[in-house]
Amino acid sequence: MAIRVNKLSYAYRRTPVLHDLTFEVARGECFIVLGPNGSGKTTLIKTLANLLPVSGGDIFFRDRPLKRYSRGDLARRVAYVAQAGIDDSPFSVKEMVIMGRTPYLGVLGVEGRTDLEFARQAIEYTGLSRLSNRRMNSLSGGERQRAHIARAICQQPQLILLDEPTAALDLAHQIRIMDLMATLIKDQGITVVMVSHDINLAAMYADRLLLIVDGRVAACGPPAQVIDEQTLARAYGCHILVDRSPAGPWPRVNLVPKEGSRT
């Protein structure tokens, strides 16, 4: 098991955000967290990355309590990719990606030949070779996101945590990012846990989904089980129809406008 979460709770300034979350993530799985705005998705992913201290419960990474890992040891095993935003970084793509080797560097912090080779491979793997000398602040949103993922790959992690990696990207870049995650799982056996707002995209790529509402587990299981009309209607508070995607064997969500809103 890659991750085991038992009765996890988190409070921000005494305001409860997560309530007794319990779930597991298998090794080599694509596990996607869904939920309405303000449901606690980003908070959850940050607790899994050990960026926020839990208020109660336990998180186990590979059957060992997360809190027992040193920061350096955890950084060599777990990579975190935050929500994409404006990147004014003056670093080049190559310089950004090589930062993924920081947990492996010695006291002097100087990259060796092996570190540079891992960076080169990560850049090539994410299709950024022709952009390796470009500045991050000159890239498109999709290119920047791939550069951050390349940095995560350069860490050689066992687990990658991503917070809405396809947000604000066009359709082509969304598919490119999700295909990249699927390839990582297949080629390297990396476990991927991500937050997403796109239910249909999640249905196409996830092995299992976790739906949280108001910081609580509303449903957890394969897409066909979680993507249910009544479950989603309760979670999102709107009329939803679920049918089968014509592109493959996964469920598809269709929003239904209120009666009279289109007249």
SULHU-V675415 format. One record per residue. N is the residue number from 0. SS is DSSP state (alpha for helix, beta for strand, coil for the rest). PHI is phi in radians with two decimals (* if undefined). BURIAL is I if it has 16 or more other ideal C-beta (glycine too) atoms within 10 Angstrom, else O. Layout:
N SS PHI BURIAL
N SS PHI BURIAL
//
This chain:
0 coil * O
1 coil -1.36 I
2 beta -2.37 I
3 beta -2.30 I
4 beta -1.97 I
5 beta -2.22 O
6 beta 0.92 O
7 beta -1.25 I
8 beta -2.29 I
9 beta -2.57 I
10 beta -2.23 O
11 beta -1.87 O
12 coil 0.87 O
13 coil 1.24 O
14 beta -1.68 O
15 beta -1.08 O
16 beta -2.05 I
17 beta -2.04 I
18 beta -2.25 I
19 beta 0.85 O
20 beta -1.31 I
21 beta -2.34 O
22 beta -2.92 I
23 beta -2.31 O
24 beta -2.20 I
25 coil -1.34 O
26 coil -1.15 O
27 coil 1.23 I
28 coil -1.83 I
29 beta -1.73 I
30 beta -2.06 I
31 beta -2.04 I
32 beta -1.73 I
33 beta -2.04 I
34 coil 2.78 I
35 coil -1.12 I
36 coil -1.00 O
37 coil 1.37 O
38 coil -1.45 I
39 coil 1.88 I
40 alpha -1.11 I
41 alpha -1.14 I
42 alpha -1.04 I
43 alpha -1.07 I
44 alpha -1.12 I
45 alpha -1.27 I
46 alpha -1.20 I
47 alpha -1.15 I
48 coil -1.48 I
49 coil 1.14 I
50 coil -1.60 O
51 coil -2.22 I
52 coil -1.36 O
53 coil -1.30 I
54 coil -1.52 I
55 beta -2.90 O
56 beta 1.51 I
57 beta -2.41 O
58 beta -2.13 I
59 beta -1.98 I
60 beta -1.98 I
61 coil 0.92 O
62 coil 1.16 O
63 beta -2.21 O
64 beta -0.96 O
65 alpha -1.00 I
66 alpha -1.20 O
67 alpha -1.55 O
68 coil -1.44 I
69 coil -1.26 O
70 alpha -1.06 O
71 alpha -1.17 O
72 alpha -1.14 O
73 alpha -1.17 I
74 alpha -1.15 I
75 coil -1.45 I
76 coil -2.01 I
77 beta -2.20 I
78 beta -1.97 I
79 beta -2.15 I
80 beta -2.03 I
81 coil -1.33 I
82 coil -1.03 O
83 coil -1.21 I
84 coil -2.65 O
85 coil -1.17 O
86 coil -1.97 I
87 coil -1.64 O
88 coil -1.08 O
89 coil -1.46 O
90 coil -1.28 O
91 beta -1.38 I
92 alpha -1.01 I
93 alpha -1.07 I
94 alpha -1.15 I
95 alpha -1.12 I
96 alpha -1.16 I
97 alpha -1.13 I
98 alpha -1.09 O
99 alpha -1.13 I
100 alpha -1.55 I
101 alpha -0.88 I
102 alpha -1.11 I
103 alpha -1.79 I
104 coil -1.39 O
105 coil -1.39 O
106 coil -1.05 O
107 coil -1.34 O
108 coil 1.19 O
109 coil -1.78 O
110 coil -1.26 I
111 coil -1.74 O
112 alpha -1.07 O
113 alpha -1.12 O
114 alpha -1.09 I
115 alpha -1.13 O
116 alpha -1.21 O
117 alpha -1.08 I
118 alpha -1.13 I
119 alpha -1.06 I
120 alpha -1.13 O
121 alpha -1.14 I
122 alpha -1.14 I
123 alpha -1.15 O
124 alpha -1.07 I
125 coil -1.64 I
126 coil 1.24 O
127 coil -1.98 I
128 alpha -0.98 O
129 alpha -1.28 O
130 alpha -1.88 I
131 coil -1.06 I
132 coil -1.73 O
133 coil -1.34 O
134 beta -1.30 I
135 alpha -1.01 I
136 alpha -1.33 O
137 alpha -1.88 O
138 coil -1.63 I
139 coil -1.31 O
140 alpha -1.03 I
141 alpha -1.15 I
142 alpha -1.17 I
143 alpha -1.09 I
144 alpha -1.11 I
145 alpha -1.13 I
146 alpha -1.14 I
147 alpha -1.17 I
148 alpha -1.19 I
149 alpha -1.06 I
150 alpha -1.07 I
151 alpha -1.11 I
152 alpha -1.07 I
153 alpha -1.10 I
154 coil -1.27 I
155 coil 0.98 I
156 coil -1.41 I
157 coil -1.61 I
158 beta -2.44 I
159 beta -2.04 I
160 beta -1.90 I
161 beta -2.27 I
162 beta -1.81 I
163 coil 0.87 I
164 coil -1.18 I
165 coil -1.86 I
166 coil -1.08 I
167 coil 1.17 O
168 coil -1.76 I
169 coil -1.28 O
170 alpha -1.04 O
171 alpha -1.10 O
172 alpha -1.25 I
173 alpha -1.05 I
174 alpha -1.14 O
175 alpha -1.09 I
176 alpha -1.16 I
177 alpha -1.20 I
178 alpha -1.09 O
179 alpha -1.10 I
180 alpha -1.10 I
181 alpha -1.10 O
182 alpha -1.18 O
183 alpha -1.03 I
184 alpha -1.10 I
185 alpha -1.20 O
186 alpha -1.41 O
187 alpha -2.07 O
188 coil 1.21 O
189 coil -1.29 I
190 beta -1.51 I
191 beta -2.09 I
192 beta -2.14 I
193 beta -2.44 I
194 beta -1.70 I
195 coil -2.56 I
196 coil -1.73 O
197 coil -1.61 I
198 alpha -1.14 I
199 alpha -1.18 I
200 alpha -1.14 I
201 alpha -1.07 I
202 alpha -1.08 I
203 alpha -1.28 I
204 alpha -1.98 I
205 coil -1.36 I
206 coil -1.33 O
207 beta -2.53 I
208 beta -2.08 I
209 beta -2.09 I
210 beta -1.82 I
211 beta -2.06 I
212 beta -2.35 I
213 coil 0.92 O
214 coil 1.33 I
215 beta -2.18 O
216 beta -1.24 I
217 beta -1.69 I
218 beta -2.91 I
219 beta -2.66 I
220 beta 2.79 O
221 coil -1.09 O
222 alpha -0.91 I
223 alpha -1.11 O
224 alpha -1.49 O
225 alpha -1.38 I
226 coil -1.45 I
227 coil -2.17 I
228 alpha -0.98 O
229 alpha -1.19 O
230 alpha -1.08 I
231 alpha -1.24 I
232 alpha -1.09 O
233 alpha -1.16 O
234 alpha -1.22 I
235 alpha -1.81 I
236 coil 1.17 O
237 coil -2.55 O
238 coil -1.40 O
239 beta -2.31 I
240 beta -1.98 O
241 beta -2.07 I
242 beta -2.31 O
243 beta -1.73 O
244 coil -1.17 O
245 coil -1.25 O
246 coil -1.58 O
247 coil 3.09 O
248 coil -1.49 O
249 coil -2.33 I
250 beta -1.25 I
251 beta -2.28 I
252 beta -1.68 I
253 beta -2.16 O
254 beta -1.41 O
255 coil -2.03 O
256 coil -1.18 O
257 coil -1.11 O
258 coil -1.04 O
259 coil 1.59 O
260 coil -1.29 O
261 coil -1.82 O
262 coil -1.91 O
//
